Amino acid sequence: MKILYEWPKWLINIVIEDNKPITTKDAVDYIELYMLTEGGQLQLAELCRRYGVSDEKIRDAGMVWAV
């Protein structure tokens, strides 16, 4: 059975890579916490930029405060 998450796989992978060793479920929980506030979205967007993610892709992932 394949589990579907509402967040893009690349975003989940970045959070896992930055917080090793965590599970995919933990990464999804982290993302959901980041997305609750403007400051959290800004932090998550900065993390994405460190991994070379474009502003367009960040915006598409739902980080509206970050771009």
N, C-alpha and C positions, 0 to 999 in steps of 0.2 A: 504494500500500500504506500503510495506516494503522498507526502504531506505538502500541501500548498500553503505558502505564506503570502501575506499581502505586500511584503517588502521584496524588492528585487534581490535576486541571489547575489549579485555583486556587492550590494550594500551589506548583506548578512556576512559575506566572506570578509569584507574589510573589518567589520566589528569583531569577528572571530580572530582575525590576524592580529589586531591591535590588543586583544584581551586574552590571548592564549593562556592556559587551556580552558576554553569554555565550549559548551554545546551549542548547537544551532538554536535550540529553544532559548537558551540564555541570551544569545545574540539578539534574537527577536525581542525578548523582554527589554534588553538594553535599548534597542532602537525605539521601542514604544515609549520608554521613559524619556529618551532624548527628545522625541517629537512632541511631548506635552507642553513644552515652553519655548519661547523665542530663543532664550539662551541655550537651551539644549539643542535646538535645531542649528544654531550657529556653531556650536561645538562639533556636532556631527558633520556639518558641512566642511569645517576646517579639517577634520579627520579625513574626509573623502578627498579633499584637495591634496593632502599629503600623499595620497595614493594615486594622484594623477587624474582624478575624476573631473570632468568639465562642469562648469556652472549649469549648463543646459541639462545635463544628466542629473545633477543635484536637484534642480528645480522639478524635473520630471518625477523624482522620487518623493516629492511632497514637502521638501524643505523650503517653504515659501518665504520664510523670514531670512533665509541665508543668502539670497541672491539679490 
